[in-house]
């Protein structure tokens, strides 16, 4: 009797036993290379079945996956490697291969026998990167226990069962993409992986594969809403479309529902605490990220005093759960993020009397572009290194397409071309960190302490892009 399909990629199909056998085979290869329990293994790969196999192979050995985005440039990868200090590498990316010996995923992976022993139940499982507000990205440490809790929260929130069929087009090096993959496999749901996002392929596969849950972020939602032939696809198999990573654009969501009859389920999480709140599957609201999921405590505290606030009062959203990260690398960054066991999200919002959570603003300086977090300080460091730049500050402005776009205010010693500065950023940082606009100013507004007055810059130069 043939085994049910667990994962599909292009024309290839994998049962769970085959995935397990391939993970065992790759684990044997890594073991022979010297990977042992507790080692950190860098993984930088495109979206492909071998990525999934590599994650499980590393975990088979009790080692830790260090997730590196394939969108990163050399300098970004060098920073991540210096911070996490992996001893081995797996992937298909030339940047990683050029920095350390790498087991290449284009080489055939042969099925293997289990190395014996139960899979790890404790210890670090994953290092995944989240942008800090004052410097380059930090590594978020998730243990097997915290990841297991996050998977359970996601599975329960979405009412996911082995009868569901999903597809994943979001990057697996991002927490949402990885969470979707791991949750689907552990639930026994059918899953299609896409090499990259393509709205035509996504809609065609909803129809052909009878997808029941579609995972979306803002650019995917916009692409669906603006598709000229959306009504020609049969999307009747969908139970709902999940919206995560960025605030819901109500007009976009309503357009999709009007044209297809399919409703949305907004949800909210962070790299540090992957599932915080989710809407109910029936009666979801577009103006709220939902209610805290079972197993996660949420409170709103005063920005001035840190004291908990009552219903309807706006303050910083904080959360605690078994799914909370174990901490950051560098370790000293952890103290600022946690307060008596509560994770400080940096998001501003309120809880109403019914327990619905609304996000209204962010007190952190991060910019969210297409669901990715962009640290202003990282781009500022690239600009500051240009000899003509005297001072600079980077901030986000509303962008109906991407959520936010990145703008730089630059004070110079002399004349410099904006295109030259933009290209400097493009060459050194991932594409989602590129500048949408550069404004030249006489000076950067700062407090006596040196802190940039970003709000003042936003008010002066922050006209929305793309409506």
C-alpha positions in Angstrom: 0.0 0.0 0.0 1.5 3.3 -1.1 2.2 6.0 1.5 0.2 9.3 1.3 2.0 12.2 -0.2 3.3 14.7 2.4 5.2 17.2 0.2 5.0 18.2 -3.5 7.5 20.4 -5.4 7.0 21.0 -9.1 6.5 17.4 -10.4 8.2 15.6 -7.5 6.2 14.0 -4.7 7.5 12.8 -1.3 5.8 10.6 1.3 6.7 11.2 5.0 8.7 7.9 5.1 10.7 9.0 2.1 11.4 12.4 3.6 12.5 10.6 6.8 14.8 8.3 4.9 16.4 11.1 3.0 16.8 13.1 6.2 18.5 10.0 7.7 20.8 9.8 4.6 21.8 13.4 4.8 22.3 13.1 8.6 24.7 10.2 8.0 26.7 12.4 5.5 26.8 15.3 8.1 27.8 12.8 10.9 30.7 11.6 8.7 31.7 15.3 8.3 31.9 15.6 12.1 28.5 17.1 13.0 27.5 16.1 16.5 24.9 17.1 19.1 25.0 20.8 20.0 26.9 21.9 16.9 25.5 24.8 14.9 25.0 24.2 11.2 24.5 27.1 8.8 21.7 26.5 6.3 21.4 28.8 3.3 19.2 27.5 0.6 16.5 28.3 -1.9 12.9 27.0 -1.3 13.1 23.3 -2.2 12.5 19.9 -0.7 16.2 19.5 0.2 15.8 22.5 2.5 13.1 20.6 4.5 15.3 17.5 4.4 18.3 19.4 5.7 16.5 20.9 8.6 15.4 17.5 9.8 18.8 15.9 9.1 20.5 18.5 11.4 17.9 17.9 14.1 18.4 14.1 13.8 21.9 14.7 15.0 20.8 17.0 17.9 22.5 19.9 16.1 21.2 23.4 15.7 19.9 24.9 12.5 21.3 28.4 11.8 18.9 29.8 9.2 20.5 32.3 6.7 18.3 34.1 4.2 19.3 33.4 0.5 18.4 37.1 -0.2 21.4 38.2 1.9 24.6 39.6 0.4 28.1 38.6 1.5 28.5 41.2 4.3 25.1 40.2 5.8 26.1 36.5 5.8 29.5 37.3 7.3 27.8 39.2 10.2 25.5 36.2 10.8 28.3 33.7 10.8 30.4 35.8 13.2 27.4 36.1 15.6 26.4 32.4 15.6 29.8 30.7 14.9 28.5 27.6 13.1 31.0 24.8 12.6 29.4 23.3 9.5 27.3 24.4 6.5 24.6 23.0 4.2 23.0 24.8 1.3 23.0 25.7 -2.3 24.1 29.3 -2.2 27.5 30.5 -3.6 27.9 33.1 -0.9 27.9 30.6 1.9 30.0 28.2 -0.1 32.6 30.9 -0.5 32.8 31.5 3.2 33.0 28.0 4.7 33.0 24.3 3.5 29.5 23.5 2.6 27.6 20.2 1.9 25.9 21.2 -1.4 22.2 20.3 -1.7 22.6 19.9 -5.5 24.5 16.7 -4.8 22.2 13.6 -4.7 20.9 12.7 -1.3 20.6 9.0 -0.8 18.0 7.4 1.6 19.7 6.1 4.7 19.0 4.2 7.9 18.3 5.9 11.2 21.3 6.7 13.3 19.4 5.4 16.3 18.1 7.1 19.4 15.0 9.3 19.8 14.9 12.8 18.2 16.1 15.6 20.5 13.5 16.8 22.9 15.4 19.7 24.5 18.2 22.1 23.8 18.5 24.7 21.0 16.8 23.7 17.7 17.0 26.9 15.7 18.8 30.2 15.3 16.7 32.5 13.1 17.4 36.2 12.5 15.3 39.1 13.6 16.3 42.7 13.0 17.2 44.7 16.0 16.4 48.4 16.4 19.9 49.7 17.0 22.1 47.5 14.8 22.4 44.6 12.5 20.1 41.5 12.9 20.1 39.5 16.0 19.8 35.7 16.2 16.7 34.4 18.0 17.3 31.2 19.9 14.4 28.7 19.8 14.6 25.4 21.6 12.9 22.2 20.5 10.4 22.9 23.4 9.6 26.4 22.3 9.2 25.4 18.6 7.0 22.5 19.6 4.8 24.9 21.5 4.6 27.3 18.6 3.6 24.5 16.2 0.9 23.4 18.6 -0.4 27.0 18.9 -0.5 27.4 15.1 -2.1 24.0 14.5 -4.9 24.8 17.0 -5.4 28.4 15.9 -6.0 27.3 12.3 -7.8 24.1 13.2 -5.3 22.3 10.9 -5.8 18.6 10.4 -4.4 15.8 8.2 -7.2 16.5 5.8 -5.9 20.0 5.0 -3.9 20.9 1.9 -1.7 24.0 2.0 1.0 25.6 -0.2 4.0 27.6 1.0 5.4 30.4 -1.1 6.8 32.5 1.7 10.6 32.2 2.4 11.4 29.3 4.7 14.3 31.2 6.3 11.7 33.5 7.8 9.9 32.3 10.9 6.4 32.2 9.2 7.6 30.1 6.3 9.4 27.6 8.5 6.5 27.5 11.0 4.1 26.6 8.1 6.3 23.8 6.9 7.0 22.2 10.2 3.4 22.5 11.3 2.1 20.9 8.1 4.5 18.0 8.4 3.8 17.4 12.1 0.1 17.5 11.5 0.2 15.2 8.4 -1.3 17.9 6.1 -0.6 17.8 2.4 1.8 20.5 1.3 3.1 22.0 -1.9 6.3 24.1 -1.9 6.9 26.8 -4.4 10.4 27.8 -5.6 9.2 31.4 -5.5 6.0 33.4 -5.4 4.1 33.5 -8.6 0.4 34.5 -8.4 -0.6 32.6 -11.6 1.0 29.4 -10.2 -0.5 29.9 -6.8 -4.1 30.4 -8.1 -3.7 27.5 -10.5 -2.6 25.2 -7.8 -5.4 26.2 -5.4 -7.7 25.0 -8.1 -5.8 21.9 -9.3 -4.6 20.7 -5.8 -7.8 21.7 -4.0 -5.8 23.8 -1.5 -7.8 24.3 1.7 -5.7 27.0 3.5 -3.7 29.7 1.7 -1.0 31.5 3.6 -0.5 35.1 2.6 1.4 38.3 3.4 0.7 41.7 2.0 2.3 41.4 -1.4 0.5 38.0 -2.0 -2.8 39.5 -0.9 -2.3 42.5 -3.2 -1.4 40.2 -6.2 -4.6 38.2 -5.6 -6.8 41.3 -5.3 -5.4 42.9 -8.5 -5.4 39.8 -10.7 -7.5 40.6 -13.7 -8.8 37.0 -14.2 -9.3 36.1 -10.5 -12.9 35.0 -11.1 -11.8 32.5 -13.6 -10.1 30.3 -11.0 -12.1 27.8 -8.9 -11.1 28.7 -5.3 -14.0 26.9 -3.7 -11.8 24.4 -1.8 -10.3 27.2 0.4 -11.6 27.3 4.0 -9.9 30.7 4.4 -6.8 32.8 3.5 -4.5 33.6 6.5 -3.0 37.1 6.6 0.2 37.5 8.6 3.4 39.4 9.0 1.9 42.9 8.3 -1.3 44.7 9.2 -4.3 43.9 7.1 -5.1 46.3 4.3 -8.9 46.1 4.6 -9.6 47.4 1.1 -7.4 44.6 -0.4 -8.9 41.9 1.8 -12.5 43.0 1.0 -11.8 43.1 -2.7 -10.6 39.5 -2.6 -13.6 38.4 -0.6 -16.0 40.2 -2.9 -14.5 38.7 -6.0 -14.0 35.1 -4.7 -16.3 34.7 -1.7 -13.2 33.5 0.3 -12.8 35.1 3.8 -9.6 36.0 5.7 -8.2 35.0 9.0 -5.7 37.7 10.3 -3.0 36.5 12.7 -0.1 38.0 14.7 3.2 36.7 15.8 6.9 37.6 15.9 10.1 35.8 15.3 10.6 35.8 19.1 7.1 34.4 19.9 5.8 33.0 16.6 2.0 32.8 17.4 0.5 35.5 19.7 -3.0 36.1 18.4 -5.3 34.8 15.7 -8.8 35.5 14.6 -11.5 32.8 14.9 -12.2 31.0 11.7 -15.8 32.1 11.8 -16.5 35.8 12.4 -13.0 37.1 11.8 -12.4 40.8 12.0 -10.2 42.7 9.6 -9.6 45.5 12.2 -8.0 43.1 14.7 -5.3 40.5 14.7 -7.7 38.4 16.8 -7.6 37.1 20.4 -4.6 35.7 22.1 -4.2 32.0 21.3 -4.6 29.4 24.0 -1.3 29.1 25.8 -0.2 32.7 25.2 -0.8 35.5 27.7 -1.0 39.0 26.4 -1.1 42.3 28.2 -0.8 46.0 27.3 1.3 48.2 29.4 1.9 52.0 29.8 4.7 53.4 27.7 5.5 55.7 30.6 5.2 53.6 33.7 5.2 50.0 32.4 2.1 49.3 34.4 -0.7 47.1 32.9 -3.5 49.1 31.2 -7.2 48.5 31.1 -9.4 47.6 28.1 -9.3 50.1 25.3 -6.1 51.8 26.6 -3.2 51.9 24.1 0.3 50.9 25.2 3.0 48.4 24.4 1.9 44.9 23.7 3.7 42.2 25.7 3.3 38.5 25.7 4.6 35.4 27.4 4.3 31.7 26.6 6.2 28.4 26.4 6.8 29.3 22.8 8.9 32.3 23.7 12.5 32.3 22.5 15.3 31.3 24.8 17.0 34.5 24.1 19.1 36.4 21.6 22.6 36.3 20.3 24.3 38.5 21.3 23.1 37.5 24.7 23.1 41.0 26.2 20.3 42.0 23.8 18.0 39.6 25.6 17.7 41.8 28.7 16.1 44.7 26.8 13.5 42.5 25.1 12.2 40.7 28.3 10.5 42.1 31.4 9.9 39.6 34.2 9.2 36.9 31.6 7.1 39.1 29.3 8.4 39.7 25.8 8.2 43.3 24.8 7.0 43.2 21.2 7.6 46.9 20.5 4.1 47.1 19.0 1.6 49.6 20.3 -2.0 48.5 20.6 -5.0 47.8 22.9 -7.1 44.9 24.1 -10.9 45.6 24.2 -13.3 44.1 26.7 -13.9 41.1 24.5 -10.2 40.3 24.4 -9.7 41.4 20.8 -6.2 42.8 20.1 -5.6 45.8 17.8 -2.2 47.0 16.7 -2.1 50.8 16.1 1.6 51.7 15.9 5.1 50.6 16.6 7.4 52.0 19.3 10.4 50.1 17.9 12.2 51.7 15.0 12.0 48.6 12.7 10.6 49.1 9.2 8.4 46.3 7.9 8.8 45.7 4.1 6.7 42.9 2.7 6.7 41.1 6.0 10.5 41.4 6.4 12.0 43.4 9.3 14.5 46.1 8.3 16.7 47.8 10.9 17.4 51.4 10.1 20.8 51.2 11.8 22.0 48.5 9.4 21.3 50.7 6.3 22.7 53.8 8.1 26.0 52.0 8.6 26.3 51.4 4.9 25.5 55.0 4.1 27.8 56.4 6.8 30.7 54.6 5.2 30.5 56.7 2.1 33.1 59.5 2.3 30.6 62.2 1.2 28.0 61.4 3.9 28.2 63.6 7.0 25.1 62.1 8.7 22.0 60.1 7.8 18.9 58.6 9.2 16.7 55.9 7.8 12.9 55.5 8.4 9.8 53.9 7.0 6.9 55.5 5.2 3.5 53.9 4.5 3.4 51.9 1.3 0.1 50.4 0.2 1.9 47.7 -1.7 4.8 46.7 0.6 3.4 47.9 4.0 6.3 50.3 4.4 9.1 51.6 2.1 12.6 52.6 3.2 13.6 56.3 3.0 16.9 57.8 3.9 17.5 61.4 4.9 21.2 62.3 4.2 23.4 65.2 5.1 26.5 65.5 3.0 29.9 67.2 2.9 29.4 68.0 -0.7 27.6 67.0 -3.8 26.8 63.2 -4.2 24.4 61.5 -6.5 21.4 59.8 -4.9 21.7 56.9 -7.3 25.2 56.3 -6.2 24.1 56.0 -2.6 21.1 53.8 -3.5 23.4 51.5 -5.5 25.8 51.3 -2.6 23.0 49.9 -0.4 21.8 47.5 -3.2 25.3 46.0 -3.5 25.7 45.3 0.2 22.3 44.5 1.5 19.4 42.2 0.6 16.9 43.5 -2.0 14.1 44.1 0.5 16.3 46.7 2.3 16.8 48.9 -0.8 16.0 52.6 -0.6 12.8 53.8 -2.2 13.7 57.4 -1.8 16.7 59.6 -0.7 16.1 63.1 0.6 19.1 65.5 1.1 18.9 67.6 4.3 21.1 70.2 5.9 21.3 68.2 9.1 19.7 65.2 10.8 17.4 66.2 13.7 18.7 64.7 17.0 18.1 65.0 20.7 21.1 66.2 22.8 21.6 62.5 23.6 22.2 61.9 19.9 19.0 59.9 19.4 17.5 60.5 15.9 14.1 62.2 15.9 12.6 59.8 13.3 9.1 60.9 13.9 10.0 64.4 12.9 11.6 63.1 9.7 8.5 61.0 9.0 6.2 64.0 9.5 8.4 66.1 7.1 9.3 63.7 4.4 7.0 60.7 5.0 4.5 61.0 2.2 3.0 57.6 1.4 4.3 55.7 -1.6 2.0 53.9 -4.1 -1.2 55.1 -2.4 
